[in-house]
Amino acid sequence: MSVARFRTAVSAPRRVVDLPAVRPTVDATIAALRPEDPVHCIRPTALAATARDFVAAFPGDVLYAVKCNPDPAVLRALWDGGVRHFDCASPAEIALVRTMFADAAIHFMHPIKARGAIREAWGRHGVRDFVLDSADELAKILAETGASADLGLIVRLALPKGEAVLDLSGKFGAEAADAVALLRAARPHAARLGIAFHVGSQCLEPLAWRRAMAVARETIQQAGVAIDIVDVGGGFPVAYPGVEIPELGAIVAEIEDGFDRLALPNARLWAEPGRALVASGGSVVVQVQARRGDALYINDGVYGSLADAGTLAFRYPVRCIRPVGNAPSDALRGFSFFGPTCDSADAMRGPFWLPADIAEGDWIEIGQLGAYGACLRTGFNGFDRARIVEVADDAPDGRCFALAA
């Protein structure tokens, strides 16, 4: 049986000797632990396979967005799948990646950074690439790095409001005219000068990248300076139940076409996938604590790993686990969930399709939670305990989560 550990926000990597020789299945884990706390299940084999596919499909450097899931087991699996670049947003993320992978390429991609964070990234961890979206941030970076000749400076470009599930316009990014000025101001100080954008998280429209590339092209032409990096950000979508997504190839085709139109033969293309790399590589197993009609009261919720099921009404694939006793009913019924806290807003309306006879004491595996699951847990109301275990199961299909026998 594997060692189930308790999670922290940004965990230190475990020694290899702590890893089980043979990973168990999810069902075997639940049968052995009979847990009353949520259990996060990480599938390293699936994560590595997804990473290999993405790295092979994308014609440039793949920067994993560490914020999406910073668990050391996840990072190790992505490394095994060929990911060598990491998009970090804090000193804690940078330190974790550098501790695990001495040769990793780490990029500080938060547009607004504390001065101490810049100094630590630069001096202690050897980070050389920094994103910015204002003249003040450029001045800050130059001051804290001594305006070194080895700087990579990437200007974050604002985009118009888009149609992604999570629109990211408004908080970060320089408007086109300001971006032009920033590119010109940064060029004399940059060993590598780049332009970056983000079309929004869970973007379902390949043409969004074409439009963004057009904005970038116009900005670069107006700036009139040499560009070394074009960073197309993240937003690559995942197939949740009831959601049809475009093929990765269709998105990449739009990116490649837009990149060709930039006519920058010496520039490098970057992407910052997060959700698309890790969503299918993780799940959480919760326990039913009570049933009232079509509502199930479970031991995790919107203040834990199910924030997106509440705020964004994401529907995740689910299955019942009943390791002892009768098999679940073949008849399915749509249920809503309530989380464990005393807040009535701790609710997830679903519907989540489960056996009609599901009852208190049963467990539910909720899939596609490798992204923004464990890392969003809070300590609200004292419900902050959760276990993490690495499992051998294949990643379940996000659109067809079979019931356990």
C-alpha angles and dihedrals in degrees: 000000000000125000109259109209130193117247132242130188097261107006126208112240116264122233114262091241089067092063118099117250091227122026116226127227121257092250092050090050093052093044090053099041100033084198127205090189123069114270120212112209118205120198107202094179092055092045093052092048093050091049092051091051094049094045089050093048100045116078097217144024118329112214111193111220099231094197089072093069120343097181110137092229089056093048091048092051092049090050089052087053093056104267109145102161126071131196106213129183105186142032090253092057092045093050092049094052094044091049091053100038117028092186098046119126105234121194122193099220103170107111094214118046137172114249091239091052091055092049093048093047092047102039104031104030105029097239111165105170121078131175122217139174104188142047089243091057091048090053090048093052093047092049096048095045096042090244088282121199090235098064124135110203120188120188114215111221122209118232129203116261108288140196100254117129087246108034110205100189117119106039103063138018138070119256113247097263092048091046090055090054092046093051090052092046094047098045097080091053100042128093083186122023120192145173122218139185140170123218093200135272120294093011111186098187120081090196089067088076091049091054092046091050089052091054090048091049093053091047093050092048092051092047091053095203132121114269122206102178135037111191114194093189124211135295097122103153135235127216107247119176110291093013122110113202132193119251115265088239091062091054093045090051091057091047093049092048091049091047091051089052090056089066094213102142094176097044124108122228119224134186130188108208119174114150093037092057101045113020096092093043097071143047138172126228114212132181127233108237097178141355126214111178107296093348121095121198107213136180097249132052150144093321088052128040097319101070093124092050088060109033097032098027091232112177113218128196112260140186135180120246116201105163095175126043132009123000115254118266118271089224112093129211133186114248137184123215134226118197126227100260127095091243113107088211087068090097137123114195099195119143093234110187112225138151111296091233097054110141147174111303096031119118127227124205110212112199137205091044099123086104121065093347115106093018093061096055116127133193094237114149089358095285096127102117119110135150129225124208133171113232137193100223120118114251108272118240107261091222099045118035105178121221116250117246 
